[in-house]
């Protein structure tokens, strides 16, 4: 398709060719220099998060792969959110990690690396890369809170799964912008439908499929492949993967209810997400408590400037 075209991807052989062509564009785009360091950072941080013996030095070494992480970690450690008047300013990454904590440092490194996947800068209907980034961060934080409340600590790292669950949308934005992406986004808003349904019509593939292929290409563990590839369909092989998918869906519901960032579904679909709340055994009182916790954490992240790095312009 060319810019401005609204032709659908088609069905049958034509649709299959469109799907294969667009998927090939996505895979080729991932080799771009700006994205070349991301797989290494993500793989290292996922490995560290699953290593019970990992120490501050291991996280400091990951920062060497992504210099923007170092600046964020130091800024956080010296902020009012994590320090007090009586504490001296820290100047080393290891000191900063000790102050803000291992888990928070992991999340900062991961978010700094993933942020580079959200650089496309045009607003389309109710969507922008900044709003998608906010949604992804929100779901990551919500995943951590919900999983801990319901299942305790986990090697699966729910934050990472939430942060990355919709990364396929951002990749489509960057590499399929002239192949039907704006049309899919616009029609989702106009029809108050699911984005995956409109993607099928205009792109021949969905962000779930894109996310699944990315996760496999970057050698992510199976639970991340499951969440990126099945958070709408809820297909998963193991009980742990099913849990993580339902946690992610409940996080998306919280995001929708609190109107934070971009959600790729409408009111009618949000009803289906309540099934995940029931599946997880979380009552309404606990749901409201989670919303309050999230509000506090998101306010803290906003104060730290986590949502100020991206700039967007409206699609003319």
C-alpha positions in Angstrom: 0.0 0.0 0.0 1.0 3.6 -0.4 0.4 6.5 2.0 -3.3 7.3 2.3 -4.5 4.1 0.8 -7.3 2.3 2.8 -7.4 -0.9 0.8 -7.7 -3.9 3.0 -5.1 -6.7 3.1 -7.6 -9.1 1.5 -8.2 -12.8 2.1 -7.0 -16.1 0.8 -3.8 -16.1 -1.2 -3.7 -12.3 -1.4 -4.0 -12.0 2.4 -1.3 -14.6 2.9 1.1 -12.7 0.6 0.3 -9.5 2.4 1.0 -11.2 5.8 4.3 -12.7 4.6 5.4 -9.4 3.0 4.7 -7.3 6.1 6.2 -9.9 8.5 9.3 -9.8 6.3 9.5 -6.0 6.5 9.2 -6.2 10.3 12.0 -8.8 10.7 14.2 -6.8 8.4 13.5 -3.6 10.3 14.7 -5.2 13.5 18.2 -5.2 12.1 18.2 -1.4 12.1 21.2 0.1 13.9 19.0 2.0 16.4 17.5 -1.3 17.6 20.6 -3.5 17.3 21.6 -3.2 21.0 18.1 -3.8 22.4 18.0 -7.7 22.1 21.3 -8.0 24.0 20.1 -5.7 26.8 16.7 -7.4 27.1 18.3 -10.9 27.1 20.8 -9.9 29.8 18.3 -8.3 32.1 15.9 -11.3 31.7 18.7 -13.6 32.6 19.7 -11.5 35.6 16.1 -11.3 36.8 15.9 -15.1 36.8 19.3 -15.6 38.6 18.8 -15.8 42.4 22.6 -15.2 42.8 22.7 -12.0 40.8 24.3 -9.0 42.4 24.6 -5.3 41.9 27.7 -5.8 39.8 25.7 -7.9 37.3 23.2 -5.1 36.8 26.0 -2.5 36.5 27.5 -4.6 33.7 24.1 -4.6 31.9 24.2 -0.8 32.1 27.3 -0.8 30.0 25.2 -2.2 27.1 22.7 0.7 27.4 24.2 4.0 28.6 20.9 5.7 29.0 20.2 3.3 31.8 23.1 4.7 33.9 21.7 8.3 33.7 18.2 7.1 34.7 19.5 5.1 37.6 21.7 7.9 39.0 18.8 10.4 38.6 16.5 8.1 40.5 18.9 7.4 43.3 19.5 11.1 43.8 15.8 12.1 43.6 13.6 13.0 46.5 11.6 9.9 45.8 14.5 7.6 46.8 16.8 9.8 49.0 16.6 11.9 52.1 18.2 15.2 53.1 20.8 13.4 55.2 22.0 11.2 52.4 24.9 12.2 50.2 24.5 12.2 46.5 25.7 9.0 44.9 28.0 9.1 41.8 28.5 5.4 41.0 26.1 2.9 39.5 26.7 0.3 42.2 25.9 2.8 45.0 22.8 3.8 43.2 21.7 0.2 42.8 22.1 -0.3 46.6 20.0 2.8 47.3 17.1 2.2 45.0 17.0 -1.6 45.2 17.7 -4.5 42.9 14.2 -4.8 41.5 13.8 -1.0 40.8 17.1 -1.0 39.0 16.1 -3.9 36.8 12.9 -2.1 35.8 14.8 1.1 35.0 17.3 -0.7 32.8 14.5 -2.6 31.0 12.4 0.5 30.5 15.3 2.5 29.2 16.1 -0.1 26.6 12.5 -0.7 25.6 11.8 3.0 25.3 13.9 3.0 22.1 11.2 0.9 20.5 8.6 3.7 21.0 10.3 6.4 19.0 7.8 6.7 16.1 6.4 10.2 16.6 3.0 10.6 14.9 -0.4 10.8 16.5 -3.1 8.8 14.8 -6.7 9.1 16.1 -6.5 8.2 19.8 -3.1 6.6 19.5 0.5 7.9 19.9 3.8 6.2 20.7 3.9 8.2 24.0 0.4 6.9 25.0 1.4 3.4 24.1 4.6 3.8 26.2 2.5 5.0 29.2 0.2 2.0 28.7 3.1 -0.4 28.6 4.8 1.0 31.7 1.4 1.0 33.6 0.8 -2.7 32.7 4.3 -3.6 33.7 4.0 -2.0 37.1 0.4 -3.4 37.5 1.7 -6.9 36.6 4.2 -6.8 39.4 1.7 -5.7 42.0 -1.0 -8.2 40.9 1.3 -11.2 40.6 2.9 -10.5 44.0 -0.5 -10.2 45.6 -1.9 -13.3 44.1 1.1 -15.6 43.7 4.0 -14.1 45.5 7.5 -13.8 44.1 8.2 -15.3 40.6 11.1 -16.0 38.3 8.9 -15.1 35.4 9.3 -11.3 36.1 5.7 -10.0 35.5 7.0 -6.5 35.0 8.9 -7.5 31.9 5.9 -9.3 30.5 3.7 -6.3 31.0 6.2 -3.8 29.6 6.6 -5.8 26.4 3.1 -7.2 25.9 2.1 -4.6 23.2 5.5 -4.1 21.7 4.2 -5.5 18.4 2.1 -2.3 18.0 5.1 -0.1 18.2 7.0 -2.2 15.7 4.1 -2.1 13.3 4.1 1.7 13.7 7.8 2.0 12.7 7.9 -0.5 9.9 4.4 -0.8 8.5 3.3 2.8 8.6 2.7 2.9 4.8 1.2 -0.6 4.7 -2.1 -0.1 6.5 -1.1 0.8 10.1 -2.8 4.2 10.3 -6.0 2.7 8.7 -6.1 -0.1 11.4 -5.6 2.4 14.2 -8.2 4.8 12.9 -10.8 2.1 12.2 -10.4 0.7 15.7 -11.4 4.1 17.2 -14.2 4.6 14.7 -15.6 1.1 15.1 -14.9 0.9 18.8 -13.4 -2.5 18.0 -10.4 -4.6 18.9 -7.1 -3.5 17.2 -6.2 -7.1 16.4 -9.4 -7.3 14.3 -8.6 -4.2 12.3 -4.9 -5.3 11.9 -6.1 -8.5 10.3 -8.1 -6.5 7.7 -5.5 -3.8 6.9 -2.1 -5.4 7.7 -2.8 -9.1 7.2 -1.2 -9.9 10.6 -1.7 -8.7 14.2 0.6 -7.2 16.9 0.3 -10.5 18.8 1.9 -12.3 15.8 4.5 -9.6 15.5 5.3 -9.7 19.2 5.5 -13.5 19.1 7.9 -13.5 16.2 10.1 -10.8 17.9 10.2 -12.8 21.2 11.3 -15.9 19.3 13.9 -14.0 17.2 15.3 -12.5 20.3 15.4 -15.8 22.2 13.1 -14.8 25.0 11.9 -17.5 27.4 8.6 -19.2 26.5 6.5 -17.3 29.1 7.3 -14.0 27.3 6.6 -15.6 23.9 3.2 -16.6 25.3 2.3 -13.2 26.7 3.4 -11.2 23.7 1.7 -13.6 21.4 -1.5 -14.5 23.2 -2.6 -11.8 25.6 -5.8 -11.5 23.6 -6.4 -15.1 22.7 -5.2 -16.4 26.1 -3.7 -19.5 24.5 -0.8 -20.9 26.5 0.9 -24.2 27.1 1.5 -24.1 30.9 -0.3 -23.1 34.0 2.3 -20.4 34.8 1.9 -18.9 31.3 -1.9 -18.8 31.7 -1.5 -17.1 35.0 0.8 -14.4 33.5 -1.5 -13.8 30.6 -4.5 -13.3 32.9 -2.5 -11.0 35.2 -1.6 -9.0 32.1 -5.2 -8.8 31.0 -6.3 -7.6 34.4 -3.5 -5.0 34.3 -4.9 -3.8 30.9 -8.4 -3.6 32.5 -7.0 -1.4 35.3 -5.2 0.8 32.7 -8.5 1.2 30.8 -10.5 2.0 33.9 -8.0 4.6 35.0 -7.7 6.0 31.5 -3.9 5.9 31.4 -2.2 5.7 28.1 -3.4 4.0 24.9 -5.7 0.9 25.1 -6.2 -1.1 21.9 -9.7 -2.1 22.8 -13.1 -0.4 23.7 -15.7 -0.6 26.4 -17.4 -3.7 24.9 -14.1 -5.7 25.1 -13.2 -4.5 28.6 -16.1 -6.7 29.8 -14.2 -9.8 28.7 -11.3 -8.8 30.8 -13.3 -9.1 34.0 -13.1 -12.9 33.4 -9.4 -12.6 34.2 -10.2 -10.9 37.5 -12.5 -13.7 38.3 -10.0 -16.3 37.1 -7.4 -14.8 39.4 -9.7 -14.7 42.4 -9.4 -11.0 43.0 -12.5 -9.4 44.5 -13.7 -5.8 43.8 -12.2 -4.5 47.1 -8.8 -5.8 46.2 -9.2 -4.5 42.7 -9.8 -1.0 44.0 -6.8 -1.4 46.4 -4.6 -2.2 43.4 -5.8 0.8 41.6 -4.7 3.0 44.5 -1.3 1.4 44.7 -0.9 1.9 40.9 -1.9 5.5 41.1 0.8 6.1 43.8 3.5 4.3 41.8 2.7 6.0 38.5 2.7 9.4 40.2 6.2 8.6 41.4 7.4 7.5 38.0 5.9 10.6 36.5 7.9 12.8 39.0 11.0 10.9 37.9 10.4 11.9 34.3 9.8 8.5 32.9 7.1 9.7 30.5 8.9 12.9 29.3 11.5 11.4 27.0 9.2 11.0 23.9 7.9 13.8 21.7 5.1 13.3 19.2 3.5 15.3 16.4 0.0 14.9 15.0 -0.6 13.1 11.7 -1.7 15.6 9.1 
